[in-house]
Amino acid sequence: MASGALAARVADLQIVLVPVSILSLVVAHYLAHRKGAGGRGQRIALWIATPVSLALWTVPHLMR
C-alpha cells in the first residue's frame, strides 16, 4: 500500500518531472556526442535510456 501512496504523490509532480528529465536527456546527448567526449559505452547506455524514458512517460497516459 505504501507504494501506491508514493505513486499518487509522484503523479502530482509529473508536470515538473517530465520536462526536467527531457532537459536532462538533451544535455546528456549533447555532452556524450561532442567531439572527443564520452565513450562508446556511455553513448550506448544513453541511447538505451532514451526509449525507456519515453516508454515510462507514455505508460500513465495509456493506462487511463
Rosetta constraint file for C-alpha pairs under 8 A:
AtomPair CA 1 CA 5 HARMONIC 6.62 0.50
AtomPair CA 2 CA 6 HARMONIC 6.28 0.50
AtomPair CA 3 CA 7 HARMONIC 6.07 0.50
AtomPair CA 4 CA 8 HARMONIC 6.25 0.50
AtomPair CA 5 CA 9 HARMONIC 6.41 0.50
AtomPair CA 6 CA 10 HARMONIC 6.18 0.50
AtomPair CA 7 CA 11 HARMONIC 6.00 0.50
AtomPair CA 8 CA 12 HARMONIC 6.83 0.50
AtomPair CA 9 CA 13 HARMONIC 7.07 0.50
AtomPair CA 10 CA 14 HARMONIC 6.39 0.50
AtomPair CA 13 CA 17 HARMONIC 6.09 0.50
AtomPair CA 14 CA 18 HARMONIC 5.85 0.50
AtomPair CA 15 CA 19 HARMONIC 7.29 0.50
AtomPair CA 16 CA 20 HARMONIC 6.44 0.50
AtomPair CA 17 CA 21 HARMONIC 6.07 0.50
AtomPair CA 18 CA 22 HARMONIC 6.17 0.50
AtomPair CA 18 CA 57 HARMONIC 7.21 0.50
AtomPair CA 19 CA 23 HARMONIC 6.07 0.50
AtomPair CA 20 CA 24 HARMONIC 6.13 0.50
AtomPair CA 21 CA 25 HARMONIC 6.18 0.50
AtomPair CA 22 CA 26 HARMONIC 6.23 0.50
AtomPair CA 23 CA 27 HARMONIC 6.21 0.50
AtomPair CA 24 CA 28 HARMONIC 6.06 0.50
AtomPair CA 25 CA 29 HARMONIC 6.05 0.50
AtomPair CA 25 CA 50 HARMONIC 7.14 0.50
AtomPair CA 26 CA 30 HARMONIC 6.20 0.50
AtomPair CA 27 CA 31 HARMONIC 6.13 0.50
AtomPair CA 28 CA 32 HARMONIC 5.93 0.50
AtomPair CA 28 CA 46 HARMONIC 7.64 0.50
AtomPair CA 29 CA 33 HARMONIC 5.97 0.50
AtomPair CA 29 CA 43 HARMONIC 7.85 0.50
AtomPair CA 29 CA 46 HARMONIC 7.24 0.50
AtomPair CA 30 CA 34 HARMONIC 6.16 0.50
AtomPair CA 31 CA 37 HARMONIC 6.84 0.50
AtomPair CA 31 CA 38 HARMONIC 7.33 0.50
AtomPair CA 32 CA 37 HARMONIC 5.81 0.50
AtomPair CA 32 CA 38 HARMONIC 4.72 0.50
AtomPair CA 32 CA 39 HARMONIC 7.61 0.50
AtomPair CA 32 CA 42 HARMONIC 7.16 0.50
AtomPair CA 32 CA 43 HARMONIC 6.15 0.50
AtomPair CA 33 CA 37 HARMONIC 6.55 0.50
AtomPair CA 33 CA 38 HARMONIC 6.83 0.50
AtomPair CA 33 CA 43 HARMONIC 7.52 0.50
AtomPair CA 34 CA 38 HARMONIC 7.69 0.50
AtomPair CA 38 CA 42 HARMONIC 6.07 0.50
AtomPair CA 38 CA 43 HARMONIC 6.87 0.50
AtomPair CA 39 CA 43 HARMONIC 6.48 0.50
AtomPair CA 40 CA 44 HARMONIC 6.21 0.50
AtomPair CA 41 CA 45 HARMONIC 6.14 0.50
AtomPair CA 42 CA 46 HARMONIC 6.16 0.50
AtomPair CA 43 CA 47 HARMONIC 6.17 0.50
AtomPair CA 44 CA 48 HARMONIC 6.23 0.50
AtomPair CA 45 CA 49 HARMONIC 6.13 0.50
AtomPair CA 46 CA 50 HARMONIC 6.21 0.50
AtomPair CA 47 CA 51 HARMONIC 7.19 0.50
AtomPair CA 48 CA 52 HARMONIC 6.60 0.50
AtomPair CA 49 CA 53 HARMONIC 6.03 0.50
AtomPair CA 50 CA 54 HARMONIC 6.30 0.50
AtomPair CA 51 CA 55 HARMONIC 6.06 0.50
AtomPair CA 52 CA 56 HARMONIC 6.25 0.50
AtomPair CA 53 CA 57 HARMONIC 6.21 0.50
AtomPair CA 54 CA 58 HARMONIC 6.40 0.50
AtomPair CA 55 CA 59 HARMONIC 6.16 0.50
AtomPair CA 56 CA 60 HARMONIC 7.58 0.50
AtomPair CA 57 CA 61 HARMONIC 7.90 0.50
AtomPair CA 58 CA 62 HARMONIC 6.38 0.50
AtomPair CA 59 CA 63 HARMONIC 6.22 0.50
AtomPair CA 60 CA 64 HARMONIC 6.82 0.50
